C-alpha cells in the first residue's frame, strides 16, 4: 500500500508506506458509534473549548446557516447538533413558526442542547437521540445542515444520501466542516491534524465532503475560509419534471416536442394581431426570469 501522492517522501516513507514513522497518521478508519458516544460524553462539558483549539473562524456558524436560505416557517434538520451551538442562528432564521429537528447520537450532547432551549424558551425544537444512518427522518425538509459533524459520522456518505432524499424539491443542504488546506501547508499540517483529531473529536481530516455532495447533488457552491482549513458548501435540490402533478397527469403521455403550430391567416394589410387568451394574466417578473423565491445563488 502506498501513501497518497501529495505527501512527500519524508512523510510517506517513499514507496514503502509502512516504513515511515508517520505511516499511522496517513491512514484513517472511522470510529464506531459506541466509541464516538463514549468520547463525546466526556467532551460535552468542555466542547466550546474546541472552537479555540481548532481555530474555528468567527462567524462561520452564521455563514453556514445563511447558506441554508431559510424562510420563516421552514422545517430544518441539523445532523449532529452537539450541544446546540447552531440553534440560536437557526431559531432566528425560521422564527417561532418554524421547526428545527436536531439529531445527535450522544445523549450527553443532546442534554446540553435541551437545557439551552429551556433557557431561551425555544419550543419548536425536537430532539432525536439516534444514529443518523437509521433515524426516521421526515420527508418534507426545507433544509438540512451538517455542522462540524460530517467528518465524524461513520458511513457519512450513506447518511448524506438519506438526508438528501428527505429534502423537498427546492430545499438546500449545507455542510460546514474542517479540511486540510491545499499545497505545502496541507502537507505540513496533515500529521498534526490527524493526531490531534484522533486524540479529541475523532473527525476524519481526509474526508472531502464537498466531493460527496457534488456526486449526490450534481452542483455545489463552495466557500473556503482562509487559509483553507474550513469550508462551507451548499447544494439545492431541483424539482423533478412531475413535481406538482397529479398521478393522472404523471401517467398521461407527453406531447412530442416540435409539434408544428398552425397560425391563423394574417389579416389583409398588416401583421397578425396577437390575441391574449381569456382568463390568463401575464406572468410575474419571477416567472418570466424562470426563478422562484428559493432558487437564488448563495451569497
C-alpha positions as CSV (number, residue, x, y, z in Angstrom):
1,X,0.0,0.0,0.0
2,X,1.4,3.4,-0.9
3,X,0.8,6.8,0.6
4,X,-1.3,9.4,-1.1
5,X,0.8,11.1,-3.9
6,X,0.6,14.6,-2.3
7,X,2.6,13.5,0.7
8,X,6.4,13.9,0.3
9,X,8.9,11.1,0.9
10,X,9.9,12.5,4.3
11,X,6.4,11.9,5.5
12,X,5.2,8.9,3.4
13,X,8.5,6.9,3.7
14,X,8.8,6.7,-0.1
15,X,7.4,3.7,-1.8
16,X,7.2,1.6,1.3
17,X,4.3,3.2,3.2
18,X,4.7,1.2,6.4
19,X,8.4,2.1,6.9
20,X,7.5,5.7,7.7
21,X,7.3,6.7,11.4
22,X,4.3,8.8,10.2
23,X,2.5,5.9,8.5
24,X,-0.1,5.6,11.2
25,X,-1.0,9.2,10.7
26,X,-1.6,8.8,6.9
27,X,-4.5,6.4,7.2
28,X,-7.8,6.8,8.8
29,X,-10.6,4.5,9.8
30,X,-13.8,6.0,11.1
31,X,-14.5,5.2,14.8
32,X,-17.6,3.1,15.5
33,X,-20.6,4.7,17.0
34,X,-20.0,3.3,20.5
35,X,-16.6,4.9,20.7
36,X,-17.9,8.2,19.4
37,X,-20.6,8.2,22.1
38,X,-18.1,7.5,24.8
39,X,-15.7,10.2,23.6
40,X,-18.4,12.9,23.2
41,X,-19.9,12.1,26.6
42,X,-16.6,13.1,28.0
43,X,-16.2,16.1,25.7
44,X,-19.7,17.5,26.2
45,X,-18.8,19.6,29.2
46,X,-15.8,21.3,27.5
47,X,-17.0,21.2,23.9
48,X,-16.8,25.0,23.4
49,X,-13.1,24.9,24.2
50,X,-12.5,23.1,20.8
51,X,-13.6,26.2,19.0
52,X,-10.3,27.7,20.1
53,X,-8.2,24.5,19.9
54,X,-9.1,24.0,16.2
55,X,-9.2,27.8,15.4
56,X,-12.8,27.8,14.3
57,X,-13.3,31.0,12.3
58,X,-15.5,33.7,13.8
59,X,-18.9,33.9,12.1
60,X,-18.7,30.6,10.3
61,X,-21.7,29.2,12.0
62,X,-23.8,32.1,10.9
63,X,-22.4,31.8,7.4
64,X,-23.4,28.2,7.2
65,X,-27.0,28.9,8.4
66,X,-27.2,31.8,5.9
67,X,-26.3,29.4,3.1
68,X,-29.4,27.3,4.0
69,X,-31.6,30.2,2.6
70,X,-34.2,29.6,5.2
71,X,-37.6,31.4,5.4
72,X,-39.9,31.9,8.3
73,X,-41.9,28.8,9.0
74,X,-39.4,26.4,7.3
75,X,-38.5,23.0,8.6
76,X,-34.8,22.4,9.0
77,X,-32.8,19.4,10.1
78,X,-29.4,19.5,11.9
79,X,-27.4,16.3,11.7
80,X,-25.0,16.1,14.6
81,X,-26.4,19.1,16.6
82,X,-24.0,18.6,19.5
83,X,-24.6,21.0,22.4
84,X,-26.8,23.2,20.3
85,X,-24.4,25.9,19.3
86,X,-26.2,26.5,15.9
87,X,-29.6,26.7,17.5
88,X,-29.6,30.5,18.0
89,X,-28.9,31.1,14.3
90,X,-31.5,28.5,13.2
91,X,-34.1,30.0,15.5
92,X,-33.6,33.5,14.2
93,X,-33.9,32.2,10.6
94,X,-37.1,30.1,10.9
95,X,-38.8,32.0,13.7
96,X,-41.2,30.6,16.2
97,X,-43.5,29.3,13.5
98,X,-40.7,27.2,12.0
99,X,-39.5,23.7,13.1
100,X,-36.0,22.6,14.0
101,X,-35.2,18.9,14.2
102,X,-31.9,18.2,16.0
103,X,-30.3,14.8,15.7
104,X,-27.3,13.5,17.7
105,X,-26.1,10.1,18.8
106,X,-24.8,11.2,22.2
107,X,-27.3,11.7,25.0
108,X,-24.9,14.0,26.9
109,X,-24.7,16.4,24.0
110,X,-28.4,16.4,23.5
111,X,-29.0,17.1,27.2
112,X,-27.0,20.3,27.0
113,X,-28.8,21.4,23.8
114,X,-32.1,20.8,25.6
115,X,-31.0,22.9,28.5
116,X,-30.2,25.7,26.1
117,X,-33.7,25.5,24.6
118,X,-35.3,25.6,28.1
119,X,-33.2,28.7,29.0
120,X,-34.3,30.6,25.9
121,X,-37.9,29.3,25.8
122,X,-37.5,27.7,22.3
123,X,-40.4,25.3,22.0
124,X,-40.1,24.5,18.3
125,X,-37.0,22.3,18.6
126,X,-37.4,18.5,18.6
127,X,-34.5,16.2,19.5
128,X,-33.7,12.7,18.3
129,X,-31.0,10.7,20.1
130,X,-30.4,8.5,17.1
131,X,-27.8,7.2,14.7
132,X,-28.3,9.5,11.7
133,X,-27.9,6.4,9.5
134,X,-31.0,4.8,10.8
135,X,-33.0,7.7,12.3
136,X,-36.6,8.1,10.9
137,X,-36.4,11.4,9.1
138,X,-39.4,13.5,7.9
139,X,-39.6,13.6,4.1
140,X,-40.6,17.3,3.9
141,X,-37.4,19.1,4.9
142,X,-36.8,22.6,3.6
143,X,-33.2,22.5,4.6
144,X,-30.5,20.3,6.3
145,X,-27.2,21.2,8.0
146,X,-24.1,19.2,8.8
147,X,-22.1,21.4,11.0
148,X,-18.7,20.0,12.1
149,X,-20.2,16.6,12.1
150,X,-19.7,15.1,8.6
151,X,-16.1,14.3,9.3
152,X,-17.1,12.4,12.5
153,X,-20.1,10.4,11.3
154,X,-19.4,6.8,10.3
155,X,-20.6,5.9,6.8
156,X,-21.2,9.7,6.3
157,X,-21.9,9.2,2.5
158,X,-24.8,7.0,3.2
159,X,-26.2,9.5,5.8
160,X,-25.8,12.3,3.2
161,X,-27.8,10.3,0.7
162,X,-30.6,9.7,3.2
163,X,-30.8,13.3,4.2
164,X,-30.7,14.5,0.6
165,X,-33.7,12.1,-0.2
166,X,-35.7,13.7,2.7
167,X,-35.3,17.3,1.2
168,X,-38.2,18.9,-0.7
169,X,-37.5,20.0,-4.2
170,X,-36.0,23.4,-3.8
171,X,-34.5,22.5,-0.4
172,X,-30.9,23.3,0.5
173,X,-28.3,21.1,2.1
174,X,-25.2,22.7,3.7
175,X,-22.0,21.1,5.1
176,X,-19.7,23.2,7.2
177,X,-16.5,21.4,8.4
178,X,-12.7,21.5,8.6
179,X,-10.3,20.4,5.9
180,X,-6.6,20.2,5.1
181,X,-5.5,23.2,3.0
182,X,-4.1,22.6,-0.4
183,X,-0.4,22.7,-1.2
184,X,2.6,22.8,1.1
185,X,0.6,23.9,4.2
186,X,-1.6,20.9,3.9
187,X,1.3,18.6,3.7
188,X,2.8,20.1,6.8
189,X,-0.4,20.1,8.8
190,X,-1.6,16.6,7.9
191,X,0.2,14.7,10.6
192,X,-0.6,17.2,13.3
193,X,-4.3,17.5,12.3
194,X,-4.6,13.7,12.2
195,X,-3.0,13.1,15.6
196,X,-5.0,15.9,17.3
197,X,-8.3,14.7,15.9
198,X,-7.6,11.1,16.9
199,X,-7.0,12.4,20.5
200,X,-10.1,14.6,20.7
201,X,-13.1,14.9,18.3
202,X,-12.4,11.8,16.1
203,X,-13.1,13.8,12.9
204,X,-11.5,12.4,9.7
205,X,-9.4,15.2,8.2
206,X,-9.1,13.4,4.9
207,X,-12.8,13.4,4.1
208,X,-13.8,15.6,1.1
209,X,-17.4,16.3,1.9
210,X,-17.8,18.7,-1.0
211,X,-16.9,15.9,-3.4
212,X,-19.6,13.6,-1.9
213,X,-22.2,16.4,-2.0
214,X,-21.4,17.1,-5.7
215,X,-21.7,13.5,-6.6
216,X,-25.1,13.3,-4.8
217,X,-26.5,16.8,-5.9
218,X,-24.7,17.5,-9.2
219,X,-23.8,21.1,-8.5
220,X,-22.2,22.5,-5.4
221,X,-21.3,26.1,-4.3
222,X,-18.3,26.2,-2.0
223,X,-16.6,28.8,0.1
224,X,-13.2,28.2,1.7
225,X,-12.3,30.2,4.7
226,X,-8.6,31.3,4.8
227,X,-6.2,29.7,5.0
228,X,-8.2,26.8,3.6
229,X,-8.8,24.9,6.8
230,X,-12.5,25.3,6.9
231,X,-15.3,25.4,4.2
232,X,-19.0,25.9,3.7
233,X,-20.5,24.0,0.7
234,X,-24.2,24.1,-0.3
235,X,-26.4,22.4,-2.9
236,X,-30.0,23.0,-3.9
237,X,-32.3,20.1,-4.8
238,X,-34.0,20.7,-8.1
239,X,-37.6,19.6,-8.7
240,X,-38.3,16.6,-11.0
241,X,-40.4,17.1,-14.1
242,X,-43.5,15.6,-12.5
243,X,-43.4,17.7,-9.3
244,X,-46.8,19.2,-8.5
245,X,-48.7,17.0,-11.0
246,X,-51.5,14.6,-10.1
247,X,-51.0,10.8,-10.6
248,X,-53.1,11.0,-13.8
249,X,-51.0,13.8,-15.2
250,X,-47.8,11.9,-14.5
251,X,-49.1,8.8,-16.4
252,X,-50.5,10.8,-19.3
253,X,-48.3,10.6,-22.5
254,X,-46.3,13.7,-23.1
255,X,-46.8,15.8,-26.2
256,X,-44.0,15.3,-28.6
257,X,-41.6,18.2,-28.9
258,X,-41.6,20.2,-32.1
259,X,-45.3,19.9,-32.9
260,X,-45.9,22.4,-35.7
261,X,-48.0,25.4,-34.7
262,X,-50.8,26.3,-37.1
263,X,-51.3,30.1,-37.0
264,X,-54.5,31.7,-38.3
265,X,-54.2,33.5,-41.7
266,X,-52.8,37.1,-41.3
267,X,-55.2,40.0,-41.8
268,X,-55.0,41.9,-45.0
269,X,-52.9,45.0,-45.0
270,X,-50.9,44.2,-41.9
271,X,-49.4,41.8,-39.4
272,X,-51.4,39.3,-37.4
273,X,-52.6,40.8,-34.2
274,X,-51.5,38.9,-31.0
275,X,-54.6,37.7,-29.2
276,X,-54.4,37.4,-25.4
277,X,-56.1,34.1,-24.2
278,X,-59.1,34.8,-22.0
279,X,-58.6,34.5,-18.3
280,X,-54.8,34.4,-18.5
281,X,-52.8,37.0,-16.7
282,X,-49.3,38.0,-17.7
283,X,-46.5,36.2,-15.8
284,X,-44.8,37.8,-12.9
285,X,-41.2,39.0,-13.2
286,X,-40.1,36.0,-11.3
287,X,-41.9,33.6,-13.6
288,X,-40.5,35.4,-16.7
289,X,-37.0,35.0,-15.4
290,X,-37.5,31.4,-14.5
291,X,-36.8,31.8,-10.8
292,X,-38.9,31.2,-7.7
293,X,-38.4,32.6,-4.3
294,X,-36.0,29.8,-3.2
295,X,-33.9,29.4,-6.3
296,X,-31.3,32.1,-6.0
297,X,-27.5,32.0,-5.7
298,X,-25.7,31.6,-2.4
299,X,-24.3,35.0,-1.4
